[in-house]
Amino acid sequence: MRKIYTEEVGNREVRVYRDTEWHDHIVKYFVDGQHITEANSHHYDDKHDALDTAKQWLWQGQSRWVQTTEQYFKALANNKENDIKEYV
């Protein structure tokens, strides 16, 4: 797997990797240098879909959306159904 794209905005970073074995693109999310393990990495067949998703997440982080997303992923990781419904 090799990194094909990385970008940082503020304390958020996104990386896109190309997996040559499975022939897909993987988007990974980082905040303050730490990989957000609560956020499942997204897998895409299409490179442009992966890059669009990565950029959208990165730039939306400049709004309230980032707090909501991080809370959602934490609720999802903890399997708190009531908390998850609040964000969907």
Residue, then its C-alpha position, 0 to 999 in steps of 0.5 A: m500500500r502506498k500513499i498517493y495523497t495527503e493534506e492538512v488543514g489546521n489540526r486535521e489531516v487526511r491521507v489516501y492510499r492505493d492498495t495494489e493487492w485489492h485494487d482500491h483506494i483507502v481514505k484515513y483520517f487524523v486529528d492532532g496527528q492521531h489516526i481516528t480509529e473510531a472512523n472506519s477507513h473508507h475504501y473506494d474503487d475510484k481514485h476520484d471518489a476517494l480524493d473527493t471524500a478526503k477533501q470534503w472531510l478535511w474542509q468541513g472540519q473548519s465548521r461545527w461539522v467536525q465536532t459532530t462527526e467526531q462525537y458520532f464516530k466515538a458513539l459508533a465505536n462505543n455502540k451507543e445507539n441513542d447517541i448515534k441517532e442524535y447525529v443521523 
